[in-house]
């Protein structure tokens, strides 16, 4: 009988670390997008006179 060659899978810690980094990058990107959107809305409201500060 031939023994099947198994593919070596990455260590679980490496996979978890990569997933964490991906989530962190997504969170940072989402936060930056929210900040940009907030600034755009605030500027729009200032220009229209709805917001004074």
Buried (B, 14 or more C-beta within 10 A) or exposed (E): EEEEEEEEEEEEEEEEEEEEEEEEEEEEEEEEEEEEEEEEEEEEEEEEEEEEE
